[in-house]
Amino acid sequence: MFRKFFEQLRWKKLARQLRKPAGAAGIDVAGKMNTANEFLYDFTLDEMMIRENESILEIGFGNGKFFSKQFSRAENLRITGLDFSGVMVRTARKHNKALIKEGNLSLVKGQSDKMPFLSASFDKVFCINVAYFWEDPQEHLLEIYRVLRPGGRLYATIRSRESMNQLPFTRYGFRTYTEEEWKLLCHLNNLLFIRCSSVYEPAFPGPGVITGARSVCLVAEKRSL
Ligand SMILES: C[S@@+](CC[C@H](N)C(=O)[O-])C[C@H]1O[C@@H](n2cnc3c(N)ncnc32)[C@H](O)[C@@H]1O
């Protein structure tokens, strides 16, 4: 009985750290996320087809290890990151000193249902492994709609429900989405559903080695006026 109790406690703690990394344990978890999620960054950036001069927002960048990947996709990009974890913002600023100094990258502390940005600021908004934590997804999608330029696109990548259900910590506060649910949420928030692209990931470390996980990138567009 005690063993089960401590196991559950462990998964709850991990779930809390994944939602909002805090303290030294949060820095450690963020490092592990880099290994587990690099493939999803490459997949999502392929979906985004970034072009020169674009203005891009990443919501929930974790420790910010992959901003250089974004800049390698096209010239003259302006990239903004938003994360509500103070320790992640500080860590990501340390990892990206040069990009910030050059004035091409700005990292801001804040939450995606109340963003400190002007309306119609971004050509593309993306988030990876973040939508699980939206208690009311509509509040976040409404804000994303507001900060996108007309014709701008959202790319939201998450692991599929069947893959997440295999991970013991997802019982504690994770929401998953089917393609039909994404379609409905887009419709309710005035976003045009473009597609859900799906990918099978190579094995990655989690609680053990995770094999056969499927992830999905929702692509949706703010209609042009
Ligand atoms: C599971 S981690 C994912 C990090 C990285 N994107 C990855 O895939 O490795 C979730 C990150 O999003 C941030 N986050 C979660 N919900 C957020 C919200 N509503 N607004 C801003 N940041 C959020 C957390 O602080 C954390 O850094």
The ligand as a MOL file (V3000), in Angstrom:
LIG
                    3D

  0  0  0     0  0            999 V3000
M  V30 BEGIN CTAB
M  V30 COUNTS 27 29 0 0 0
M  V30 BEGIN ATOM
M  V30 1 C 5.8900 20.1200 -20.7150 0
M  V30 2 S 6.8160 21.6090 -20.8300 0 CHG=1
M  V30 3 C 7.2300 21.6340 -22.5800 0
M  V30 4 C 8.4920 22.3770 -22.8870 0
M  V30 5 C 8.9150 22.3170 -24.3670 0
M  V30 6 N 7.9610 22.9600 -25.2050 0
M  V30 7 C 9.0770 20.8770 -24.7880 0
M  V30 8 O 8.2290 20.3280 -25.5040 0
M  V30 9 O 10.0890 20.2710 -24.3870 0 CHG=-1
M  V30 10 C 5.5710 22.8740 -20.7400 0
M  V30 11 C 6.1590 24.2820 -20.7130 0
M  V30 12 O 5.1150 25.2050 -20.9800 0
M  V30 13 C 4.9990 26.1590 -19.9400 0
M  V30 14 N 3.5530 26.4570 -19.8440 0
M  V30 15 C 2.5460 25.5800 -19.5630 0
M  V30 16 N 1.3500 26.1810 -19.6420 0
M  V30 17 C 1.6070 27.4770 -19.9790 0
M  V30 18 C 0.7680 28.6070 -20.2140 0
M  V30 19 N -0.5600 28.5200 -20.1040 0
M  V30 20 N 1.3340 29.7820 -20.5580 0
M  V30 21 C 2.6990 29.8740 -20.6570 0
M  V30 22 N 3.5420 28.8480 -20.4360 0
M  V30 23 C 2.9990 27.6500 -20.1150 0
M  V30 24 C 5.6310 25.5140 -18.7180 0
M  V30 25 O 6.1150 26.4560 -17.7980 0
M  V30 26 C 6.7290 24.6680 -19.3550 0
M  V30 27 O 7.9200 25.4060 -19.5320 0
M  V30 END ATOM
M  V30 BEGIN BOND
M  V30 1 1 1 2
M  V30 2 1 2 3
M  V30 3 1 2 10
M  V30 4 1 3 4
M  V30 5 1 4 5
M  V30 6 1 5 6
M  V30 7 1 5 7
M  V30 8 2 7 8
M  V30 9 1 7 9
M  V30 10 1 10 11
M  V30 11 1 11 12
M  V30 12 1 11 26
M  V30 13 1 12 13
M  V30 14 1 13 14
M  V30 15 1 13 24
M  V30 16 1 14 15
M  V30 17 1 14 23
M  V30 18 2 15 16
M  V30 19 1 16 17
M  V30 20 1 17 18
M  V30 21 2 17 23
M  V30 22 1 18 19
M  V30 23 2 18 20
M  V30 24 1 20 21
M  V30 25 2 21 22
M  V30 26 1 22 23
M  V30 27 1 24 25
M  V30 28 1 24 26
M  V30 29 1 26 27
M  V30 END BOND
M  V30 END CTAB
M  END
